[in-house]
Amino acid sequence: MAAKRSLARVAGLDVDLLSRLESNNFRTCEDVLTRHPFDLVELLDVNLPVAEKIVTCVARACCPKPVTAKQLLDSRTDDPHGDDDGSSGGGGGSSASSTRKTPAFVRAHLAPLDDALGGGVPTGSISELVGPAGAGKTQMCLTLACACAAPKRCGGLESGVVFIDTEQRFSSQRLAEIARAKFPETLSPAHAPDAASAERELESLTSRILVLTPSTLSEMLQRLNGLEEALIDRGVRLLIVDSVAALARAQFGRGQLTQRQELLGQIASALKQLAERLGMAAFVTNQVTTRVGARVRHAHDTAVRGGGGDTAGGGGDDADSPGSVTAALGTKWAHCVNTRLVLEGAEGAVDGGEGREEGGEGGVARGGGGGGDTAGDDGGARFVARVIKVVKSPRCPLVGFECEVYAGGLRVHGDRKVRVDPSGADAQGGIRGIYQGAVL
């Protein structure tokens, strides 16, 4: 991805050389590095030392510099705003050797989940949210976007957000509703001391969120390769892709798996390089699929069999189960993801009490009136209970919480923990967890 960097951002090239390069259709670093210095001598009308200087400057701009563990440690800070005043957001193209520290996390303003992840959604890597249609993935994305773009005085980062909407489900009205409900003292005209000021703050928040709508994976990759300057200019700390699976499934058929996986690998590489170079978080959503022949039972399988959530022996494992619900896009994509969250729901009433690790009395997690659909979420089943789980993370153990969709987006109940099945952390395993004694 670094090879796609504009030559205008390469240090050491003066205006005259940039003009000559541009007039000969040299736009990116890749254009220069794929030509021999003798070609540059002929095309640019320069001598050989100058041509070699151009190649050297471009190569230095593209090649990653080796860093020590201490430099990596010193380049991150737990301060959500970093060392600067926040005016530049995650920009500047800082590297691990830069003296300016970048935040290690982007807070989601979901305290139990932030604490479980060690501070929030980690920067410099890819975090993924997996779930079925209607579980609340888009609601989580909108909640994150609001938390990142919100003013500093109400706990936000006041930073830019890029929202790549592949399913045409982004709702600006829902975004404004979440912002008003999540930060009423600052953004809600009905609760803020100054209604006019609240409207201006809300307008500023929404203007910090840039929405892109690519129609194919190839277009998404092209957008990502040309996005670095916009990310720096807008001070972006969070890049959301909702969802990466939608375009992959629409563009490629069953006989094109190799091409699809190759393109997904390039997209993952572009996301990681942008996240690491600019000190921002990359957050993507993924759909689910059924893996045939697995020794796992999922809630949907149980419901079809009329089990109502109770498995044989009450343990939840079923050796005769024909398949399991797992994250889409395969093992290669799973290994590109650094942190994986799973958002699941139960479609029927769930008995309370014994399956909860904490939380005391029984009862189901509130589902926001039966689902996120009324709040602009993905279509699909209406869930009466939801669970968000951490099934893969280099920083924290497996953990899960009950959650709900409400006017302010997604809310996580820290006093309602759930057990997470170890198979959920396996790239080849299901994404199930154990909720109140039943298998999800």
Buried (B, 14 or more C-beta within 10 A) or exposed (E): BBBBBBBEBBEEBEEEBBEBBEEBEBBBBBBBEEBEBEEBBEBBEBEEEBBBBBBEBBEEBBEEEEEEEEBEEBBBBEEBBBEBEBEBBBBBBBBBEBEBBBBBBBBBBBEBBBBBBBBBBBBBBBBBBBBBBBBBBBBBBBBBBBBBBBBEEBBBBBBBBBBBBBBEBBBEEBBBBBBBBBBBEBBBBEBBEEEEEBBEBBEBBBEBBBBBBBEBBBBBBBBBBEBBBBBBEBBBBBBBBBBBBBBBBEBBEEEEEEEBBEBBBBBBBBBBBBBBBBBBBBBBBBBBBBBEEBBBBBBBBBBEEEBEBEBEEEEBBBEEBBBBBBBBBBEBBBEBBBBBBBBBBBBBEBBBEEBBEEBEEEBBBBBBBBBBBEBBBBEBBBBBBBBBBBBBBEBEEBBBBBBBBBEBBBBBBBEBBBBBBEBBBBBEBBBBBBBBBBBB
